[in-house]
Amino acid sequence: MGLEVGNVLEAKVTGITKFGAFVSLPDGKSGLVHISEIANTYVSDVHEHLQIGQEVKVKVLNMTEDGKINLSIKRAQEPQNREGAQQGRFNRRPVQRDNYTPRTQSAPRTQNSQRAQAAPEGRVNAPGSDQQFEERLKKFMQESDSRIASNPMYSDHKKRNRRR
């Protein structure tokens, strides 16, 4: 088996850095296994997963023209092992809701907490909906203008007695 992209090879760890591990390949070449390609879980310290001299299976991911070889340990694993590791990756404790009570009745609508009604399914642009929107927008703008006019912060600056 030659050194080609996609091949799985036996390699020996020759050096460990904070960003990954260097391994020697059978052809006498060396390659890098990046920290993100070491395990299916989060790796904060490479030393927790690999040791110098350890034999590992690696998959050739990429070979650049300048001789750099990118490798992966986690992609060299058998598919069933990778699936199990991926499934266990996001397992979290189930949320316990001791004080959860389902809502049985919706809250009455008040003037301040009106909710927009959803259009019936299949009727995205109902006739008259543009006109209703324009009316609601006009009403909102009028209320907004009246609130701004009554707010002293937005009143005319000449009325203020501020020194400059």
C-alpha positions in Angstrom: 0.0 0.0 0.0 1.6 3.3 -1.1 1.3 6.7 0.3 -2.0 8.0 -1.3 -4.9 10.2 -0.1 -7.5 7.9 1.6 -5.1 5.1 2.5 -5.0 3.8 6.1 -1.5 3.1 7.4 0.3 2.0 10.5 2.4 4.9 12.0 4.5 5.5 15.0 4.2 8.7 17.1 7.5 10.6 17.1 6.6 13.9 18.6 3.8 15.7 20.4 3.1 19.4 20.3 0.3 21.5 21.6 -1.4 21.5 18.2 -1.0 17.8 17.3 1.3 14.9 16.9 4.0 14.0 14.4 4.1 10.4 13.2 6.6 8.5 11.1 5.1 6.6 8.2 6.3 3.3 6.7 7.9 5.0 3.7 10.3 6.9 6.0 8.3 10.1 5.7 6.6 11.9 8.6 3.2 13.6 8.8 1.1 15.6 11.2 -2.1 14.5 13.0 -3.8 17.8 13.9 -5.3 18.0 17.4 -8.8 18.1 15.9 -8.1 14.8 14.1 -6.9 12.8 17.1 -10.2 11.7 18.7 -13.9 12.0 18.3 -14.1 14.0 21.5 -12.7 17.4 22.5 -8.9 17.1 22.9 -7.4 19.8 25.2 -4.1 18.0 25.7 -2.6 15.7 23.2 -0.6 13.9 25.9 -3.9 12.5 27.3 -4.6 10.6 24.1 -1.1 9.8 22.6 2.4 8.9 23.8 5.7 9.1 22.0 6.5 5.6 20.5 2.8 4.6 20.4 1.7 2.7 17.2 -1.5 4.2 15.7 -3.5 3.7 12.6 -3.8 6.9 10.5 -5.6 7.9 7.4 -4.0 10.1 4.8 -6.1 13.2 4.4 -4.0 15.5 2.2 -0.5 15.7 0.7 0.8 19.1 -0.3 3.3 19.9 -3.1 5.9 21.0 -0.5 5.9 17.5 1.1 3.5 18.1 4.1 1.3 15.1 4.9 -2.0 15.7 6.9 -3.2 12.7 8.7 -6.2 11.6 10.9 -6.5 9.0 13.6 -10.2 9.4 14.2 -11.0 8.9 10.5 -8.9 5.8 10.4 -11.2 4.0 12.9 -13.8 1.5 11.8 -17.2 3.1 10.8 -19.1 1.4 13.7 -16.6 2.8 16.3 -16.9 6.3 14.8 -20.7 6.2 14.9 -20.8 5.1 18.5 -18.3 7.8 19.5 -20.2 10.5 17.5 -23.5 9.5 19.2 -22.0 9.6 22.6 -20.4 12.9 21.9 -23.5 15.0 22.6 -25.1 12.9 25.3 -26.1 15.1 28.1 -28.1 14.6 31.3 -31.8 14.8 30.6 -33.5 17.9 31.9 -35.6 17.3 35.0 -38.6 19.6 35.4 -39.9 19.1 38.9 -42.0 22.2 39.0 -43.2 22.0 35.4 -47.0 22.5 35.0 -48.4 22.5 31.5 -50.2 25.6 30.4 -53.9 24.7 29.9 -55.4 28.0 29.2 -53.9 30.9 27.3 -53.6 34.3 29.0 -56.3 36.8 28.1 -55.2 39.4 25.6 -54.7 42.9 26.8 -54.2 46.1 24.9 -50.4 46.0 25.5 -49.9 42.3 24.8 -51.7 41.6 21.6 -50.2 39.0 19.4 -50.1 38.9 15.7 -52.5 36.3 14.2 -50.9 33.8 11.9 -52.3 33.6 8.4 -54.2 30.4 7.6 -52.1 27.7 6.0 -52.1 28.1 2.2 -53.0 31.8 2.3 -49.8 33.7 2.5 -51.0 36.9 0.9 -54.7 37.1 1.8 -56.6 39.8 0.0 -56.7 42.9 2.2 -53.8 41.9 4.3 -51.6 44.6 2.7 -54.3 47.2 3.5 -54.6 45.9 7.1 -50.8 46.1 7.5 -50.8 49.7 6.1 -53.5 50.7 8.6 -51.6 49.2 11.5 -48.4 50.8 10.4 -50.0 54.2 10.1 -51.5 53.8 13.6 -48.1 52.8 15.0 -46.4 55.7 13.4 -48.9 58.2 14.8 -48.6 56.7 18.3 -44.8 56.8 18.1 -44.8 60.5 16.9 -47.1 61.5 19.7 -44.9 59.7 22.3 -41.8 61.4 21.0 -43.4 64.8 21.0 -44.5 64.4 24.6 -41.0 63.3 25.7 -38.9 66.2 27.1 -35.7 64.6 25.9 -36.7 65.2 22.3 -38.1 68.7 22.8 -36.5 71.7 21.1 -33.0 72.4 22.4 -33.6 76.2 22.7 -35.9 75.6 25.7 -33.1 74.0 27.7 -30.9 76.0 30.0 -27.8 74.1 29.4 -24.4 75.8 29.3 -22.1 75.1 26.4 
